[in-house]
Amino acid sequence: HGIINTPRHAGVDVVPMLAEVAEKNNETLILVGGFLEDLKKIRQNFIIKHPKLDCITIDPGIVDENHPTINQDVMNTIAKSQSSIVIVGLGQG
């Protein structure tokens, strides 16, 4: 009934590949979401593994699951970067 049988790619598998692609293509990688300390650690790990990677981390604050909108300042930061790779992780705890 309209179900397409495509493989699922978990974020834990895809994110490292995206970092590699971003570094190889001189793209900026943006990570949005998570706790600020976690974002700093993730960014540092990416830079260790991919020294030429330009990586920006953005903490959007708490996003209400009933009204999932992201602050306009966050959207402006993303737009200004002109990045083609934005990874968003807004999981609830």
C-alpha positions in Angstrom: 0.0 0.0 0.0 2.4 2.6 -1.1 5.2 1.5 1.2 8.6 1.9 -0.3 11.2 -0.6 0.9 14.2 1.6 1.5 16.9 1.1 4.0 16.9 3.2 7.2 20.0 5.2 8.0 20.3 6.1 11.7 21.8 9.5 12.6 24.7 7.8 14.4 25.7 6.3 11.0 25.0 9.3 8.8 26.5 12.1 10.8 30.1 11.0 10.5 29.6 10.5 6.8 28.2 14.0 6.5 31.2 15.5 8.4 33.5 13.7 5.9 31.6 15.0 2.9 31.6 18.5 4.4 35.3 18.5 4.9 36.1 17.1 1.5 33.9 19.7 -0.3 34.9 22.6 1.9 31.3 23.0 3.2 30.3 24.3 6.6 28.6 21.7 8.8 26.0 23.0 11.2 24.8 21.1 14.2 21.5 22.3 15.7 20.1 21.0 19.0 21.3 19.2 22.1 22.9 20.5 25.2 25.6 23.2 24.8 28.3 21.1 26.5 27.4 18.1 24.3 27.6 20.3 21.2 31.0 21.5 22.2 32.3 18.0 22.6 30.8 16.8 19.3 32.3 19.8 17.5 35.7 19.1 19.1 35.6 15.5 18.1 34.7 16.4 14.5 37.6 18.8 14.3 40.0 16.2 15.6 38.9 13.7 13.0 38.4 16.3 10.2 40.9 19.2 10.8 39.8 21.2 7.8 36.1 21.0 8.7 34.3 24.2 9.4 31.7 23.2 12.0 29.2 25.5 13.7 27.1 24.4 16.7 23.8 26.1 17.6 21.8 25.6 20.8 18.2 26.5 19.9 17.1 26.3 23.5 14.1 24.3 24.5 11.7 23.6 21.6 8.1 23.0 22.6 7.0 19.7 21.2 3.4 21.0 20.9 4.6 24.0 18.9 7.9 23.0 17.2 9.3 26.3 16.0 12.9 27.5 16.0 13.8 31.0 17.0 14.3 33.4 14.1 17.8 34.2 15.2 18.8 30.6 14.9 17.2 30.5 11.4 19.1 33.7 10.4 22.4 32.1 11.6 21.8 29.0 9.5 20.9 31.1 6.5 23.9 33.4 6.8 26.3 30.4 6.9 25.0 29.3 3.5 25.7 25.8 4.6 24.2 23.0 2.6 24.6 20.5 5.4 22.5 21.1 8.5 22.1 18.4 11.1 19.2 18.9 13.5 18.7 16.8 16.6 15.9 18.1 18.8 15.1 14.8 20.6 13.1 15.0 23.9 15.5 13.8 26.6 
